[in-house]
Amino acid sequence: MLDRTATPRLASYLSGRWQEGAGDGSVCYDAGTGEPVVRVDATGLDMAAALDHGRKTGGPALRAMSFHQRALMMKQIGLKLLELKQEFYELSARTGATRTDGWIDIDGGIGALLSYASMGRRELPNTRVLVDGPPVMLSKDGTFIGQHILTPLQGVAVHIDAYNFPVWGMLEKLAPTWLAGMPAIVKPASQTSYVTEAVVRRILEMDLLPEGALQLVCGSVGDLFDHLTCQDVVTFTGSASTANKLRTHPNIIANSVRFSTEADSLNCAILGSDVTPDAPEFDLFVKEVLREMTAKAGQKCTAIRRVIVPRDLVAPFTEALEARLSRNTIGLPDAEGVRMGPLVSRDQRDEVRARVREIAAEARIVLGDPDKVELVSGDAESGAFMAPCVLVCDAPLSAKAPHNIEAFGPVITVMPYDTLEDAIAIAGKGDGSLVASLFTGDGEVARTIGLGIASLHGRILIGSHSTAKTNTGHGSPLPQMVHGGPGRAGGGEELGGMRSVSHFMQRTALQGSPDMLTAIAGQWMPGATRKSEGEHPFRKSLAELEIGDTVVSDKRVITLEDIEHFAAFTGDTFYAHMNETAAKANPFFEGRVAHGYLIVSFAAGLFVQPDPGPVLANYGVDNLRFLTPVYPGDALQVSLTAKQINPREAEDYGEVRWDCTVTRGEDGEVVAQYDVLTMVAKTQGTARA
């Protein structure tokens, strides 16, 4: 815990040790009381050595782990952080965050880490290489093929984070970085860096991460950008002006360093033209705007800045919002009954007040005074408190300031529209945003506005009475969904499930023989060697099974009696199976055909080895395609080949993906192609148990 009787210096963790800067640095102050908290400085620290440490120590150690091993490591870290979170809440209050604000940041950040841990085990194979998409046939005879793969970049991810989310901002970036197999250097904003530092310190104390996988800079990054290479990645969250300055650094340009930005965003909320003041969507809309104004005192990159409503609902909306704002209590964030705390600093409060004055040149203040605030606790002079402020811009289609100036605090501008086309045009004047929300009960309104604004927004929330209890809200980025936006918002994509993991990996096109690509990708490729000698593959445990192990079945002739029995047994009496004349009239068939699922069922009967053994269960098929009709009298044969072997960490079994090819006749024409998925014991002893 921080010593409140002094102003301690905050250290950085670089090159395997905690280090203090050589300069005086800057002091961070308590947002509510104005008391000094820490002094931050990184002057003179060796950034080139830190990058080298990450590349040579952290990177190889992470890449030696499989995706599942990295995911389980992240799960352990996340669960331990949950046990320690009360410490982080106490520090978070000093940044101006209420308990609810802290929950968004702390529990939200840990939740993002745990979500990626879960997605990694569920959606990724237990390998070190990702096969990206299907193989591509590059020659007619199949001897020359192509395959895209993803492998971890062999540099360091440098994450430069904003002050408003010192925990979530770090963990939501670290999660896909670590899962991809890349080390990171985290640089938090100085004003709230002591919260980030506490979390990093606790993570390092767990001794779960490989050395070099996580480093921390508290203060300026100095000459770090001068030492970046094409294998490094930079992510930045903050102002568009700073983002532009960093992304045009000569070394970033010269080495084509990957640079992802999440910048200023004038997000909007739109009330549908179908909504009336007595509709449930109206009340939901007012609540959502209130929440986004007051959560984190409006200091969220996803917060609503522009409120777009039908012209005749401007007065009813502002009246309803005023009634709710009257119950909004402002004061010290850890005081009982306080709903909104201060902004992060007095400098930030003064910045927001200045931006309000600029917006007011083309709008009028209808609620709140940016220069006055009523508190239930705390001192207005010492703390960075500010009252919520509502402006109305009567001519939003011709105005400029409300669409270009972001007051990063509890401030919104209400904008009336007359037609849906006007609403779309007003939303688009933000020139690219992270998120928009639309509240409507009409599908046509949702379609028109949703498609009209989609190209300029990274995410769109459609709010209605049917999702009132389940939707996560306008301002809540989710690990599974894209977080980022075009244009002014930076063009980045910080989240989005496995999409964001690929940001830290290189996509490479392999071209060669099926055997060579199988060896590199660790997955059997069409045309690669099949090993069909010896024991049936279903008799082999994971320890014994090899990629390419194959069973080629006997043949089975499909009869008309088979087709009719299957139809009667299943109830699938579709005319193409039962009526010769109708089937011939179909442009795809020459007569009655076998059911596709009959083919799959007979295929299983042909390739299965039925005795108890290592194969524990069949849990599905992927990519099933019926390629050629099968007629009575056709003889079917199956080739089943071990395509991918995926042992599960901390389990006695794993998954095996089998390539299943069903052919007919002497020429071996393919009639069905799919992957069979099975659970297989790791050892024969496990199978017997």
N, C-alpha and C positions, 0 to 999 in steps of 0.2 A: 504493500500500500504506500501511497505517496505521503511524505512528511509535510503536514500543513504548517509547521512552524518555520519552515525555511523554503527556499526556492531551489530544489534539487536540479541538477543537470541531467538531461535525458541522454542516455548512451545509444549508439548504433551497434548493431550486431553484423560485423563484416569479417570475412576471411576466417571464420571460426572463433571469433572472440568479441566481447563487448568493448567498444572503444568510444572515447569522448572526443569531440572536436576541439581544435586549438583556439577557437575564437570566443568572443563573448556571446554570440548568438542572439536570440530574441526570447522574450518572456511571453508565455501563454497565461492568460488570465481566466479566472472562473467567470463564466458568462453571467451568473446570477449575482455574485457579490463583488466582482472586480478584483478579488484577491489573486496574487500571483500563484500559479500552480507549478510550472516547470520552466526551465530555460532550455532552449533547443538550439543545437549547433552541430554541424558536421564538417566544419572547416578543416582542411588538411587531411581528411581521410582518403585513403588510397582506393579510388574507385576502379582503376584498372585491375588492381589485385583482387578486388571483390568479384569482378566479372570473371576473371581467370579462375578463381576459387569455385564459382558456380559451374563454369564450363568443365573444369578438370576433375572436380570432386563430386559436386551434387548431381550433375547431369549423368555421368556414367553409372552412379549408384541407382538413380531412378530408372534409367533405361534398362538396367539389369533385372528390374522387377517387371512382372506382367501387369496387364491392366487390372486384373482382379486383385493382385497383391497391393497395388497402389490404392485401389478402391477400399480395401479392408483397412489399410493404414489410415486413410482419411476418415473412415467410420470410427475407428478407435480415437482419433484426435477429436472428432466432433462430440462424441459421447463424454469424453473427459472435460471438454470445454463447457458442456452443459452443467457439469458438477461444480464448475468454478465461476459460473456466470454472475453470482451476486457481487463478487469483487468488481466485475466490469460495470455492473449497474451503478455502483457507488461512484466510480470514476466518470461514467457517462453523464451523471447528473451535473457534474461540474462544467460540461459542455453546453448546458442549457436544456438537456433532454429530460422530459418527464419519464415516469416509469413506462408509459405506453410508447413513447418515442424510443426508449431504450430497448423495448421488446422488438420493435421493428428492426433496429440495428443489430442487437446482440443475438436474440433468438433467431431473427431472420437470417443473419449471416451464418450462424451455426447450422441452421436448417438447410441453407443452400449447400454447404459442405456435405451434409449428410445425404441430401438429395442426389448430388453427383456421385457419391459413394454407392448409393443404391442403383442409379442408372448405369454406372460403370459395370457393376456385376451382372445387371439384368440385360443390358443391351450390347455389351462388348464381349468379344471372346477372351479367353484367358491366355492371351498371346502377347507378343511385343510388337507385332505388325498388324495393321488393319488392311484387309482387302476391301477396296473401294469399288463397288459395282461388279457387274458380271464380266467374264472374260470376253475379249473381242477377237473374232476370227479374222486374221490378217492374210490368210492364204486359203485357197479353195480346198486344199487337202488337209487343212488343220494342223500342219506341221509348224506353222509360224503364227503365233497368237500374241495378243496384248492383254495386259492387266494393270489397272491402277492400284497402287498401294499407298498407305500413309505411314510415315515413320516420324518419330519425334525430332524436332529441330535440335541441333547440338550446341545451342547457345543458352542464353539466360533471358527470361521474361522480366522486364522492368515494369512494375506496376506503380503508376503515379496516381494517388487517390485524392479525393476531395475531402473537405473537413466534415461534411454533414453526416457521413456514415463511416466512422473510423473502424468498425468491425465488419459490417456487411460488405462495404466497399472492398476490403481486403480479401475476405473469405470467398466472395462470389467470383473473384478473379483467380484466386489460388486453386479453387476446386478444379476447373477444367485444365489449368496449367499442370498441376501435379498428375492428374489423371492421364494427360497426354504423355507424361514422362519428362517434363521440363522443370528445371529449378527456377527460382524467382528471387528478385530483389524488390522489396516493397518500400515505397517512399510515400508515407502518409502526409497529409497537409499538417503543417506545424501546429496550428491552433488546437487540434484535437489528437496530436500524435501520441500523447501519453496513454490514451486508451488503446490505441493500436499496439504500442510498445508492451503494455501489460499482457495483451493476448499473445503476442509473439513470444514473450518471455516464458509464458506458461506452456506454449506449444513446444518450445525447445527443451523445457524441463521434463517433458514427457519421454524424451529419448526414443521417439517413434520414427522421426524423420531422419533420413540419411543426412549426414553433415553436408552443408552446402546447398541443400534443397530450399532453404529459406534464409534470406538475409534481410536486414532492416536498415534503412537510412533515416535518421531523425534529423532533419535539416536539409540543406541544399545538396543536390546530387553532384555539385561541382563540375568536374570535367568528364563525368560518366559518359555522356553522349559522344565524346570524342573517341571512345574505345569500342563502340558498338560495331557489330559485323552483320552480315546477311543472315546469320543463324540466330540472331537475337530478335526479340519482340518487345515493342513498347506499347503499353496501354495507358491512356490518359483519361482522367475524369476531371472536368473543371470547365473553365471559361473557354469560349471559342477563340478569343484573342490569344490566350496562352497556348492553346492547342495548335494554332496556326504558326506560332513562333517556334514551337518544338518540332512540328512535322517538317518545317523547312530548314532544320539544322543541316549544314552541309554534309555531315556524315550519314544522316538518315537518308538523304537524297542519293549520295554517292554509292552507298551500299544497299539501296532498296530495302532498308530495314522495315519490317512490318510494323505499322503504326496504326493503332486502333483508338478512336476518339469517342468519348461520350460527353458532349458539350452542352452549352446553353440550349434550352428548348422551351419555346413558348407554347406549351401544351394547351389543348382546348377541351372543353366539355360542351356538348351540343344537346339542347333539349329539342326533341322531335316536334314537328308541326302538328302532330296528332294529339299531343299531350295537353290536357286541361288542368287547371289548378286543383281539381278534385280527383285527378287520376293518381294511382299509386306511384307511377313513374315520376310525377312532379315532386312528391315528397322525397323519393329516393334520390332524385337529382339534387335537391337542396341539401340533403344530408351529406351527399358525396362532395359537393363543393365546400361545405363547412369543414369536413374532415381534412380535405386536401389543403385548405387554408391554414388550419391550426396544427396539424400533425407536424412535428419538428419545426414549429413556428413557420411553416411554409418553406422550409429550407430543404426541399426535395427536388431532385432533378426531374422527377416525374409529376410534380405538383401541377394543379390546374392554374393557369395564368389568365386564360381568356375563356369567358363564359358566353356562349353563343345561344341566344334564346329568341323565339318568335317575338316580334316587336310588341304585340299586345300583352306579352307576359313579362315585360321588363319590370313593371311596377309590382305585380304579384310576387315575382321571384325575389326582388330586393326586400320586400316586406317580410316574406317568409324567412329569408336569410337573416334579416335584422332580429327577428324574434328568437332565432336560435343563437345568434351571436351574443345576445343579451345575457345568455346563461354561460358564456365562455369566461372562465376565471383565469386570470393571468398572475403569475407570481413565481417564486422560487420553485424549481422543478421537483424537488423532493418534499415540498410542503403538502400537507393533506388538502385535498379538494382542488388543487391546481390542475387545470386542463391544458394550459399552454404556458410553456416556459419562455425564457428569453432567446434572442438570437445568439449565435455563437460568440459574438464579441461586439463591443460598442462600435468598432470600426465598421463591422458588417451592418449594424443597425443604421449607422449614418449613411452607408452606401445605399441601403434600401430606401431611406427617406429621400435621398437625392434622385433615385430612379423614379420614385412616385411623382416628384415635381416635374420631371421630364415627360412622363406619361400624361400628367394633368394638363399639359399644353394642348392636348387634343381630346381630353376627356374631363369629366367633372367628378369630384369626390362626393359620394352620396352617403357613405357610412364610414365612420372612424376618422380619427385625426392622426396622421403619421407622427406628429410631434408631441402628442399627449397620450398618456396611458394610465388607466386605473388598475392598481395592483391590490391583491389580497395578501401578499407578502413580498418582502424584498424592497429595495430602494431604486427608484427610477433613475437616479443619477449614477449609482454604482453599477447597476446591471444593464444588460443590453436589451431591455424590454421595449416592445412596440405593440400597439393595438392593431388588430386586423383592419384593413382598409379596402373599401370597395369603390371602384370608379365605374362610370358609365360612359362609353364612347358612342355617341348617337349616329355617327357616320363612319362605321368601321371599314367600308369598302374604299374610302378615300383617305383614311387616316394612315399614318406611318408609325408613329412612336409606340402605340400599344402592341404592334406586331413585331417590333424590332428591339424593344427595351425590356429586359427582364428584371423586375424587382424581386430579388431572391429572398422573399420573406412572405408574410401573411397578407398578400396583396393580390386582388383579381381585378380584371376589367370586364364589365358586362357589355356585350355587343349584340344589338338587335338585328334580326334578319326578316325579310319579307317573303322570300321563296327559298326552296331547298337549294336551288342553284346559287343563291346568295350565301347561304350557310356554308356550302362547299367552298365558295370563293374566299370567304372570310377565314375559314380554317386553313386554307392553302397559303394565306398571306404570312403565315409563320415561317415559310420557307424551309420546312422540314422539322418534324418533332418526334420525340420519343414515343408519345402516346396521346391518343384522343379517346374520349368516351362519348357515346351517344346513348341517350335515354329515350326509348320509344317503345310503344306497344304494337307498332305497325310494321309488318315485314317489308312492305314496299318502301317505306321511309328508310328502314335499315339498309335495304339493298341500294337505294339511290345514294344516300350519304356515304355508306360504308365503301362502296366502290369508287365514289367520287373523291374521297380523301385518302384512300389506301396508299397511293404511290408516294405520299408525303409523310407517312407515319410508319413507325416501326411496329406499333401495336395499336389495336383498336378494341376497346371494351364496349360491348353492347349491353346496356343495363335495362332490365325490365322487371316487372313484378314476379315473373316466373323464376328469376335467378336471385331474388332479393336476399335469400338466406344462404346462398352458396357462392356467389361471385366474390372474388378476392379484392375487388376495388380498382379504381382508376390508377392509383399510384403504387401498385404492388407488382414489381417485376417478379416473375416466377422462373426458377431454374430451368424448367422444361420448355419455356417459350422465349422467343427472341426479345432481348433487351438492347435497344439501340435504335437509331433512326437516321434517315437520310438528311442531306443538306446541312442546315444550321446545327442539327443534333449531332453531327460528326461523322455519320456514315459507318459507325461501328456496330458490332454485334457481340456484346459481352456475354450474353447468355444464349439459351436456345438449345439445351440438351447437348447431344453429341456434335451439333454444328459448331459450338464454341470450342470443343476439344480439338477439332481439326484446325483451328486457328493457330495452334502451337505445333502443328505437324506439317511435313512437306508431302504433297501429293506428287508421286512419281509414276510415270508410265513405263512399265516393263514391257519389253518386246523380245521374244525368243521362242524356243521350243517349249511345248507343254511341260516336259520334264524339268527344264531349267527354271521355269516360272513356278512350278510346284515346289521346287527346292527352296526358292527365295521366299515365296509367300507363305509357305507352310500350309497350303491348301491344295488339294488335288484339282488339276485343271483338265478340261476335256482334251482327250488325245494323249494324256500322259500315261505312263506305264501302269498297267493293272497287274497286281500280283494275285493270281487265282489258284496257285498251287497250295496244297496242304489243307490245314484245318479250316473249317467254316469260320468266317470272321465273327459270327455271333458267339463262338466258343472262346473268344479271346477277351481278356480284361484290357483296360486302358493301358496297363503296363506292357502288354504283349501286342496290342493292335498297332498297325502302322498305316500311315497315309498310303492309299493305293491298294490296300487289301480288298480283294474282290471275290464275290461269289457270282458265278454265271449259272442260271437255273436251267432245268429241263424245259421242254416246251409243253404248252397246253393249248389244245384246240378249243376255240369258242364255238358252242353249238347254239342252235335256235332254242333248244330246250333250256340252256343256261340263261339266255336272255329273258325268256318268258317266266322262268322260275324267279329270277331276280326281280322282275317287274311285279309279280304277284306277291313276293315276300316283302318288298319294300314299299309297294304302293306307287312306284314311279312307272306309270303306264303312258308316258309321253308318246305321242303318235309315231315318232321316228323309230321307236323300239317295237311297236306293236302292229303298225299298219304299213304293208309293203307299198301300196299305191301312194299313200300320203308321203311316205318317206322318199320315194322316187321323185315326187313333185318338189321336194326340197332341193334347192340348188347345191347343197353341200353333200348330199348323199346319193348313192346308187341304189339303195334299198334299205331294208331294216338294219339298224346298227346296234352294237352293244352299248350299254350304258357306260359313261366314263367311269363312274364309281364301281361298276362291275370290273372294269379293267384294273383299277387300283386294288380292289379286293383280291382278285385272282393273282395279281403281282405279289401281294404280301404272302399269299399261300405258296407261291413259287420260291421266294427267297428266304422265308423264315426258317430257322432251325428251332424246333419247338421245345427242346429239353430245357430244364432250369439251368441257368448259367449266368455269366456276367451281364447279359442284357437284362435290365430291370424293368424297363417300360418304354413304350412308344408314346411320345408326347406331341406328335403333330407332323404335318408336312408343310413345306414351303414351296412357293413358285410352281404349283401344279399347273401343267398345260397339257391339253389333249390336242395332238398335232395332226393326226390322221384317223379317219373313221376305221372302226374294226367291224367286220362283217362275219356272219356265221361261216364257219369253216376256216377262219384265220387262225394261225398258230402263234401264240404269244410266248416270248422269252424275256427274261429280266437279267440285267447286270446291275449288281448293287456294290458300290465302291465306297470305302471309307474316305470321305472328302475332307473332313476337318475334325480334329480331336481336341476337346476342350475340357480338361480336368477342372473341377471346382475346388477353389481353395477351402481348406478346413472342412471338406466333406469326403466321404468314402466313395464318391462316384463323380462322374462327369458326363458331358454331352458329346455325342458323336453325330455328326452330320454325314449322311450317306447320299451319294449321287445315285439316283434310281432311274434307269433308262429301260423302258419297255419297248420292245421291237416286235415286228411280225414278219413272217415269211422267210424265205431263203435269203432274200436280199437285205434283211435286217433293217427295214424301214422303221424309223422311230414313230411310235404311236402315242407315247406319253413320256413326259420328262418332269421330274420333281426331286426335291430333297426330302429324305426321311430323317426324322429327329428321334434319337433314342437316348435314354439314360443308361450308362454302363458303369459297372463297378470298377474301381481302380485296380483291384487285385482279385484273384480267384478266391482267396480266403474270405474276402468281403462278400463276394457273390454267394458263397455257401452259407454264410451267416444270415 
